[in-house]
Amino acid sequence: MFEKVNQMAEQMATSVSRRQFLGRLGRGALVAAGVVGGFLAFGSEAQAGKRVCGADSVAYCAGRVVGAPCGSPRRPGHCVGNPCKCV
């Protein structure tokens, strides 16, 4: 594996030293690992396909996504259904 990286460094490094190439390769791998780690850590927050409550929903829920918090501080709830209501 290390030999393949050395061969790539020799082929691609026309004006860059091997040390600089390996440093850039390491930084690229670190960035890629950070992106993958971010998706794994925060992937549950970025869910696609949530429905938005329509205009015929209860006033607390109109225009919000299904599952959004609603209600008042005394009676908190979340928007469910279609049309949405605060439960």
N, C-alpha and C positions, 0 to 999 in steps of 0.2 A: 504494500500500500504506500509506504513512504517513497519507494522508488518511482511509483506512478506520479506522485506529487512532484518529485524532483524532475521528472521528465516534462511534466506540464510546465513547471517553472522555467525550465530551459527553453522550451518551445515558445512560450508566451512572453518571456522577458527579453525584449529587444533592447530596451534602454533602462530596465529596472533590474536591480540586483535580486538574487534569490532570497535574501533576507527581507527585502521590501515586499517581494511577492508573497512570501509566506506570512508576513505581518498583515497584508491586506486580506489574504485568504482567511486568516484567523479572525480578523474583525468581521468579515462577511459571515463566517460561521456563527460568531457571537450574535450578530444582528438577527440571523435566521432563527437561532435558538430563542432569542427574546421574543420574536414574533410568534413562534409556536407556543411558547410559554404563556404569552398574553392570551392567545386563543383558548388555551386550556384553562387558564385561571378565570377569564371573564367571558367565556363562551356562552354561559347560561343567560347573561344579560342581553345578548344580541340574538334574539329569537325572531325569525321571520314569520309572517302569516297571521299576526294577531289582528282580530277584527276591530274595527272602530265602531263605537256605538252611534247609531243614526240620529237624525233630528227628532224622530218620534220617541226617543228614549226619555227617561226621567231627566229633569233639568240638571241634576248633579252629574249625570253620565254622558249627556249629549256631546259628541265629538271626542270622547276619550276612548282609550283602548279597553277591551274587555279585560277585567282583572285589575283595573286602576282603582286606587283608593277613592272613596266618595263619602258623602254624608257630612255630618257635623262632628265637632270634637266630642259631643255627648253621645252621638250614635254613629260611630265610624263603621264603614262597610267597604264593599268593593263592587264594581259594576259587573253584572252577569246577565246573560240572555241576549235576545234580539227581538224586539227592542230591549235595550238594557234597563235594568232597574238596580237600585242600590240595596244590596242585601248585607 
